Amino acid sequence: MSLSQKTCTPCQGGIPALASSEAEALLPQAHDWQLLENATRLERRFSFKTFGAALAFVNRVGDLAEAEGHHPDIAFGWGYANVLFYTHKIGGLHENDFIMAAKVNELYRDEYSAA
């Protein structure tokens, strides 16, 4: 099953974050995302033709995050949106972060890549 077909599972903490080798193994399923801070963060910059398109995308990502119960840090402005995932309760990456990255990629591809 692809990551984008999975659903985030609640993380209660008390589990280890993914090792960098585990994060690197999942990264090919999150195209165009980058591992940051010793593989404890996952980030991608998305491009848009207008501020309105970036804002619409950010709102859609917010809706997705609410539905999945897994929330990113987002920064955006004219023509861009940066989306950063990590699991706060464990201070690093969890499979949920990669699931969300794959879902955000699909959202962008399907609705905004031509914006």
Legacy VTK file of the C-alpha trace (Angstrom):
# vtk DataFile Version 3.0
C-alpha trace
ASCII
DATASET POLYDATA
POINTS 115 float
0.000 0.000 0.000
1.366 3.410 -0.929
1.860 5.968 1.819
-0.824 8.237 0.370
-3.393 5.458 0.823
-2.601 5.044 4.519
-4.176 6.961 7.389
-2.182 8.540 10.187
-2.272 6.648 13.448
-2.351 8.616 16.702
1.097 8.944 18.244
0.960 9.034 22.022
4.676 9.590 22.446
6.959 7.258 24.344
8.222 5.664 21.130
11.490 6.402 19.388
11.613 8.613 16.336
12.655 6.987 13.096
16.383 6.412 12.760
17.939 8.391 9.933
18.320 5.163 7.909
14.587 4.474 8.317
13.705 8.033 7.273
16.017 7.787 4.270
14.319 4.519 3.247
10.878 6.228 3.269
12.052 9.401 1.511
11.672 8.040 -2.070
7.934 7.734 -1.384
7.794 11.459 -0.555
9.029 12.901 -3.851
10.692 16.324 -3.709
10.782 16.414 0.106
14.061 16.879 1.992
15.277 15.531 5.279
16.569 18.271 7.578
18.241 18.492 10.981
19.837 15.042 11.022
16.730 13.412 9.521
14.410 14.714 12.260
12.406 17.017 9.968
10.785 16.637 6.532
10.248 19.728 4.368
9.184 20.745 0.881
8.780 24.095 -0.845
5.827 24.357 -3.235
5.621 26.995 -5.996
2.579 28.910 -7.223
1.884 31.657 -9.741
-0.031 33.860 -7.290
-0.455 34.619 -3.616
-4.075 33.447 -3.829
-3.041 30.038 -5.144
-0.523 29.649 -2.312
-3.165 30.633 0.237
-5.696 28.191 -1.228
-3.110 25.408 -1.050
-2.253 26.228 2.561
-5.944 26.074 3.454
-6.315 22.697 1.733
-3.243 21.382 3.573
-4.823 22.636 6.807
-8.044 20.789 6.032
-6.082 17.615 5.294
-4.096 18.003 8.524
-7.285 18.368 10.545
-8.812 15.302 8.889
-5.695 13.202 9.568
-4.969 14.643 13.016
-1.363 15.369 12.047
-0.354 19.005 11.656
2.605 20.620 9.859
4.364 23.904 10.316
3.576 26.058 7.272
5.108 29.302 6.019
3.843 30.935 2.840
3.885 34.108 0.807
3.703 35.327 -2.767
4.124 32.255 -4.952
5.350 29.754 -2.374
4.447 27.581 0.582
6.937 25.715 2.778
5.504 22.702 4.571
7.462 21.103 7.423
6.513 17.863 9.130
7.809 16.203 12.262
6.115 14.518 15.171
6.293 16.898 18.109
5.603 14.233 20.756
8.678 12.229 19.792
10.908 15.088 18.643
11.541 13.582 15.225
10.009 11.722 12.342
7.345 9.024 12.375
5.728 7.188 9.465
2.816 9.652 9.839
5.066 12.455 8.596
5.774 10.560 5.394
2.101 9.633 4.979
1.213 13.316 5.185
4.012 14.315 2.798
2.704 11.831 0.215
-0.867 13.100 0.668
0.238 16.738 0.341
2.127 15.826 -2.837
-1.052 14.349 -4.309
-3.053 17.423 -3.330
-0.516 19.681 -5.046
-0.226 17.516 -8.133
-3.974 17.134 -8.572
-5.067 20.693 -7.843
-2.257 23.233 -7.862
0.689 22.168 -9.977
-0.856 23.940 -12.985
-1.876 27.002 -10.917
LINES 1 116
115 0 1 2 3 4 5 6 7 8 9 10 11 12 13 14 15 16 17 18 19 20 21 22 23 24 25 26 27 28 29 30 31 32 33 34 35 36 37 38 39 40 41 42 43 44 45 46 47 48 49 50 51 52 53 54 55 56 57 58 59 60 61 62 63 64 65 66 67 68 69 70 71 72 73 74 75 76 77 78 79 80 81 82 83 84 85 86 87 88 89 90 91 92 93 94 95 96 97 98 99 100 101 102 103 104 105 106 107 108 109 110 111 112 113 114
